[in-house]
Amino acid sequence: MARHLITSAIPYINGIKHLGNLVGSQLPADLFARYQRARGNEVLFLCATDEHGTPAELAAAKAGKPVAEYCAEMHEVQAKIAEGFRLSFDHFGRSSSPQNHKLTQHFAGVLAERGLIREVSETQMYSPTDGRYLPDRYIEGTCPNCGFEDARGDQCDNCTKQLDPVELINPRSVISGATDLEMRETKHLYLCQSRMKDQLEQWIDTREGWPVLTTSIAKKWLNDGDGLQDRGITRDLDWGIPVRKGDEDWPGMEGKVFYVWFDAPIEYIACAQEWVDAGKGDDWARWWRTDKGAEDVTYTQFMGKDNVPFHTLSFPATILGSGEPWKLVDYIKSFNYLNYDGGQFSTSRGRGVFMDQALEILPADYWRWWLLSHAPESSDSEFTWENFQSSVNKDLADVLGNFASRVTKFCRSKFGEVVPEGGALGPREEQLIADLAAKIREYEDHMAHAEVRKSATALRAAWVLGNEYLQEAAPWSTFKTDPEAAAAQIRLALNVIRLYAVISQPFIPDASAQLLAALNTVDDSWPDDVPAALSTLPAGHAFTVPEVTFRKITDDEREEWQTRFAGKRD
């Protein structure tokens, strides 16, 4: 039994995320976790809310609530939505947890002892209007690289270029909109990433089979321009993890907190401690410490491309720099962006479908299937209502749902709600079994390598095989001349439904559970031996005809949703 540690990039606490956020990290991570569990492997799947930094402070201020109260409420909201999408986290933690406070301060102390943190006197934007220093995300302006007018002080969301606030053109305070900003001197701590460039590059070169997107971004940050730069790890904020060296005060750093991108990845480890402290597990160290058993763990991270630099460079610099036996990531699965109907998702403009809205419209499986089968792996992809309607209707309703409905209803009408005995299987049936076995092995290969779209394509092809067989075998015609042969065909077809329920579970868990329940079985064992799996339901086994597994989306619904989520346009 293999052991898989799986983490999804942790979502910011500031509001409900859109479908692009979902498919860029949490959903494919869940797909991979579900698949590994289905294969009998031991899995620890962790995620959390990212609760520190300016986004949390700004969102809380906008909501008129204390930031701690706001974060606690939004954590519950995001946890409930994650449950609605059937995201199977073993634990959904919080970066504001006491465990993460302690561990982040521990890493800072160890890095300081090893000479990898330096104190820097620097000038920083100060707003006389607001009466405070402005951390980078409290400043917006025009990107000097691409001209995007709402670039943040740390990064441009349009071109992903890392920025310093002083580089912005026409900078303004996010708090008040004030433009009378001035530079004042302050002190901050920097992680000496530049000293670790060679070690990081050597480590990246030992990672096998990373997506081109992941390695290209990492190499660009390592080698472009002046190469890997030291990174500030403290901020002038009230909300966050206080700057300390382990359990000791850090002279000169009073009133400062650690930068959110320093403490957020450390939450992956702290989240495992939270998992144990919540009574869900008994040993977090065997997943995270190579001196405690984690050397045989395969660690896979899932994230959008904007998070890649921090996960390939900054977080590994923290882990490697500590000199302690922590588990490093083996594979980073990164994704491009999902756009919305010719543009971008926009919270402020009400443009696009957000996770809570999606669940109000249709059950989770409809969204899971479309998003995963259109995951933006090799390039950006685009959500359109026409494509969504077409995929749901053709893939889920016409192929999978139709097969289950036709087989069970025909059996009920001719043989009753039991698996019929019938005769021996013929050449056509043996060919179906062989074709399904080949397609499932292909599906397994893609899933093992976290190739999301290829996995969806292989799964749908397996569904199609059943429908093609049903059309060719035509048991409704066979029954007229050879009821025994028709009974054998239907016995096989009922077992194919169970097979589909099992292999489809990582993509569409609710539909899988519905079909297994209708077939009156709890046997969800993986079809390592496909011929044996297709005789799991014996003759005489009772079943019920399932409710409609997937309904079709009407043109009227599509048009209504298209209008509802169009948002405000310029």
N, C-alpha and C positions, 0 to 999 in steps of 0.2 A: 504494500500500500504506500503510494507516494504521498508526500506532504506538501501542500501548496498554501503559501501565505499570499494573500491577494489584497491589495489596497486600491481604492479609488481616490483620485484627487478630491480633497475635502472642500465642499462648497461653502462659499461665504455665507454668513448668517443674514446678510442684508436683503431679505426678501425671498420670494419664491422664484425658482429657476425655470428657464424656458426649455423647450424640447432639445435645443442644441446643446445646452449644458448637460442634459440627461444622457444623450447619446455619445457625448464626448468623454465620458468617464464612468459614471455609476452603472449605467445599463450594460455596456459590454463587460464590465467587471463582474456584474451579476451573472451574465450569460456564462462566463468562464468558470465562475465559482459553482454554479449549478451543474455544469457539465462535469467538472472534476468530482463533485460529490456523487453524481450519478454513476461515475465509473468506479466508485468505491474508494476514492482517495480521501485523505484527511485534509480538511480545508479550514483555514481561519481567514475570514473575509471581513475586513475592517474599513470603516469610514467614520466621519465625524463632521461636525460643523466647525468652520473656521471663524472664530469669534472675536479675534483681536484686530487692531488696526483701525484706520480711519473709516472704512466702510461701515463697521459696526457703530462707531460713534456718530457718524453722520445719519445713519438710518434711525438710530435711537432718538437723536435730536429731532428728526423730522416727525417721528411718531409721538414725540412729547413724553418719552419714558426714560427712566434711568437705564443706562446701557446694560447693566447686569440683568435687569428685569426684562428688557427687550430681547436679549440673547436667549434667556431661558425660555421665553414664549416662542421665539422663532425656531429654537431647537425642536420643540414639541411639534410645531407646524411642519417642519421639514421631515421629521421622523414619521409623522402620520402620512405625508405624501409619499415618502419612500415605501412605506408599507403598502400604500395603495397601488404602487407600481410593482409590487411584489419583489422589491430589492431585498435579497436574503442576507443582509449583514448579520454576522455573528455578534457584532456590537456596533452601535452607532454612537460614537462618543462626542466629546466636546473639547476643543482646544483650550478652553478656559478652566479645565479640570485641575484639581490640586496635583494630580499625577503629572500633568504636563508642565505645570509650574516648576515642580521639583526637578523633573528630568531636564528641562530646558536650562535651568540654572546650573545643573550638574555639568552639562555639556559645555556651557560657557566657562565654567571654572577650569575644566580639564583642558580646553583649548587655550585658555590664558596661560596655564602652567606650561604648556608645550610651545609657547611663543607664537601662537597663531592668531592672537587678537591684539590689535594695536589701538591706542587711543589717538584720536585725530582732532585737532582744533580746526574748525571749519566755519565758514560763513553760511548762514541758513536764512531762508526767507522768514521775515518777521512782519506781521500785520499790525500796525498801530491801531487800526480800526477794531480788530478782534482782540488786541492785547495779548498776543501769544505767537510763539513760533508756529509755522505751518509745516507739518510733515508733508512729504511729497504728494500724497493723495488728497491733501487739502488745497492743492494748487492745480488749476487747469489752465490750458492755453493752447496755442497753435503749435503743432508738431513741426520742428525744423526740418524733419526728414521728408514728410509726405504732405504737410499742409492741413492735416486733420485738425479741426478747430477745437475739439473737446479732448485733446490728449491730456493724460494725467501727468503729474510730476515725476512718476517713476517709470511709466511705460505708455507708449501709444497703442491703444487697442486696435487701431486701424492697420498699422504696419508692423506692430509688435516690437518696435525698436525700444531698447532700454534707454531711459532718459534721466537727466538730472533736472530738477526744477528750474535752475538758472538757464537751461537751454531753451525753455519754452518761449515762444513769441507772445507778447501781450499777456503775461501771466495774471491770474486773478484768484482771489480767495474763494474757495468753494463755500465757506461759511457765510460770508457777507457779500461776496461779489466785489469786494474792494480791490482796487488796482494800485493803491499807494503802498505797494510792498517794498520793503527795504532789506538789505542784507546785514545781519548781525552775527557776531561770533558765538559759537557754542562748541561743546565737546561731544564726540560720539565714539563708539567702538566700531572697529572694522574687522571683519574676518579676512585673514590674509590668504585669500584664494590664489593669488598670483604665485605664492611660494609652492603651491600644490599642483601647479599646472601639469608638470611632467607626470606626476603620480596619477592625476585624474585622467590624463590622456592615455597612459598605459592601462589603467583600469578599464576605461571605455573600450579600448582595443581588445580586451579579453572577453567582452560581452558578445555572445554569439547570436547572430540572426536578428539583431534589432532592426525595426523598420527604418527605411531610408530617411523618413521624416525625422525620427528621433536622432539618429546619428548626425544627420546634416546640420540640425540646429545646434547640437552640442559642439560639433567641430567648428561651426561658425563662431560661436562665442569663445571658443578656446583660441582661435587663430586669427580672426579678423582684426584689422586695425592694430591696436597695441596689445591684443591678446586678452587673456583672462584678467579681469581687474578685481582688486579687493572690494569687498561689499560691506556697506554699513549695516550693522545688526542692531542698532538702537534708534529710538525715536522719542521725541518730546510729546508724549501723550499721557493721558490719565489712565486709560483703560489698556491693560495688557499685563504681561508678566514682568514684575519689577526686576531691574538689572541687579543681579547678585552673582558672586562667585561661589557656586554651591550654596552653602549655608552662611556665607560671609557677605558683609556689605562690600560694595564696590565704590571706594572713595572717588568723588567727583561725578558719580553717575546717579546721585540722588534725584528722585522724581522722574527718572527716565524708565522706559520699558523696552523690552526686546522687540525688534522689528518683526512684524507678523510672518514674514517669509523665513525668518530664522526658527520661530517656534512652531509654525504650522506643520512642517514635515515631521518634526520630532513627535507630534501628536500621533503619528502612525504607531510609534512604539508605546507611547503613553496609553493609547487606546486599548492596547492589549492588556496593560495593567488594569485599566478600568474594567475590562471584560472579566478579569479574574476577581476584582474587588466587588463586582456586581453579582458574583456567585455563578457565572456562566462557564467559567473555565477554572483550571486548577494550577496552570503553570504557563505564564506568559514567556518566561525566559527560554523555554525550549523552542520557541518560534523566532526569537530575536537575538539570542546570544549563541555564538558558535562554540563557546566553551560549555554550553548547557544543552547541546543537541540540535542546534539550528543549522549545523553544517549540512544536513541532508534535506533541508527545506528549499523548495524552489519559490522564489519571491518574484511576483509579477505586479507591476504598477500599471494603472490605466489613467490616461489624462488627455486633455486637449493640448494642442501644440504650444499654446501660450505658457503652459506650465513646465514645458520640457527643460528650459535652462536651469531652473531651480532644482529639478529632480535629477538631472544628469551631472550637475556641477556643484551647486551650493550645498544641497543636502549630503551628497557623497563627501564633499570637503569636510563637513561637520563630522560625519561618521569616521572617515579615514583619518582625519586630523586628530581625533580623540585618542587614537592608538589602542582603543579598547575593542574587544571581540564582538562587535555588532554585526548582524546580518546585513549585507548589502544587496541591492536589487539585482536580480538576474536578467529580467526582461522588462523593458518599458514599452508598452503599447500606447502609441500616441495617435491622436486623431486631428484631422483638419476641422473646418467649421461647417456647421449646418446653417445654411441661410434660409430665409423665409420668403417665398413667393416673389422673387425678383429683387429682394433687398435683405436687410438684416432684421433680426428680432430687436424690438425696442420696448423696454418697460415704460419709458416716459411717454411714448407715442401710442401705447396700447397695441403694438403691432406684433402679431405672431401669437402662437399658442403657448401658454405657460402650463406648468405641470398640474396645478390644481384645476385649471380650466379643462385640460384634456380629459381628466378623469370624470368631470361633470358630463362630458359629451358621450364618451364611449368607455367600455371597460379597458383595463390595462393591456390585455393581450393584443388588441387592435393596434395600439401605439407601439408596443414592444416589437411586434412583427415588422411594422413599416420602418421604424427607426433602425433596427438592427439589419434588416435586409437592404437598407440604403445608407449604412454607416459611412461617414466621410473618411475612409481610410487612405486612399491614394490621392485624393483631391477633395476640395470643398464639394458638398452636395447641397441640394436645394429641396425644401419641402414645398410642394404645391398640393392644393386640394384635389386636383384632377388625378394626380399620381397616387395620392393616398387612397382615394375612392377606388381607383382601378386595382391597386394592389390588394386591398382588403377584399374586394368583391371577387377578384379572379383567384388569388392565392388561398385566402382563408375560407371564403364562402363556397366558391365553385369547385375547388380542388379538395381540400381537407374536409370541410364541413359536409360537402355533398357526398363524399365517399362514405363517411360514417352514417349519414342519414339513409342513403339508398340501401346499404347493406343491411342495417338493422331493421328497417321497415319491411324490406323484402322477406327477410328471415321470419319476422313476426307474422307476415301474411301467409307464408307457406309452411313454416315449420314450428311456429310459436316462438315464444321468447326464451328459447334455449339453443345452445350450440347443437346443430344437427350432426348425426352420425355420418351418413353418407359412405361412399366408397373410397377407394384409394385415389391419391392425387395423380393427375396425368402430366404429360410433358409440358403443357402450358403453365401449370402450377409450379412445376419444378423450375421452369425458366424464370418465373416471377421471383421465386425464393432466391435463386442465384443472382438475379439483377438487384434485388433489395440488399443482399449481402454485400455486393460490390459497392453499391451506392452508400451504404452505411459505413463501410471502411473508409471511403473517400471523405464522408462527412466527419468521421472521427479524426482523420488526419488534419483537416482544416481547423477543427475545434481545438485540437491539441496545440496548434500553432497560433491560436487566437485570431484566425483569419475570419472575421465576422461575416462579411458579405459572401465569401465563398462557402462558408458553412450554411448560410441561409439558402443559397442556390442549390447546394447538394440536398438539403432537407426537402426543399420544394420538389426537386426532381424525384425524390423517394415517394413523395405523396402522389406525384403524377403517375408513377409506375402502377400504383394500385388502381387508379382510375382507368388507365389504358387496359389493364388486365380485365377490369369489370366490363368494359365495352367489348373487348374481344371474346371473353368467356360467355357473356350475356346469360347469366344463370336464369333469368326470367324466360328465355327461350329454351334453354337446356331442360328446364323443369318440365316442359310440356312433353318431352320425349324420353328423358332420362332423369327422373327425380333424384336418384342416388348420386349421380354426377353433380347435379345442381347443389345437393346438400354438401358434398365435398368442397365445392367451390366456395360456398358461403361459410363453411367451417374455417377455411383458410382466410377468407376475407375478414371475418370477425377477429381472428388473431392478428391480422394486419392492422386493424384499428388499434388493438392494444399496443402493438409495436410502434405505431405512429405516436400514440400517447406518450410512450416512454421516451423516444428519441426527440420528441418535440418539446418536452418539458422545459429545457433550458430557455427556449424562446417564448413559449406560451404556456406558462405553468397552470393557469386557471382552466384553460381548455383541456389540458392534459388530465388534470384532476377530474374534470367533468366526465371525460370519456372513460377513464378508469372506473369511476363510480357507476356509470351506466352499464359497464361491462361486469360490474359486481366483482371486481378484483382489486386487491391491494398489492399485487405482484408488479412492482415497477423495476424489476431487475433488468440491467442493461443487456441487450442482445449480443453478447460476445459470440454466441453460437446462434446464428439467425435461423437455421432450420429448426433447432430445438425451441427457440423463442416463438416460432410460428405454430407450435402445437401446445402452447401454454394453457389455453382454454380448452378443456376436453369436451367431448360430446356429452350432452346433458347439462352442461354448465348454464345456469340461468343468467339472463341479462335483461335490461330494459332499454327501450329506444330512447336515446338521449334527446334532451331539448335541443333546439337549434343551437349549434355550436358557435356559428358566426352568422350574423345577419348582414344583408347587403346594405350599403350606404346609398340612399336615394339621391337623385339629382337635386331635389329640393333642399335636402339637408346640406349637401355640398355647397350649394349657392348661399344658403343662410349662414353657414360657418365662414365662408369666404368673405362675406360682407362684414360679419361680426368681428372678425379678427384682423381686418385690413388696417385698422388704426388710422391715425392722422397722417396725412401725407403733406409734403412741402408744396 
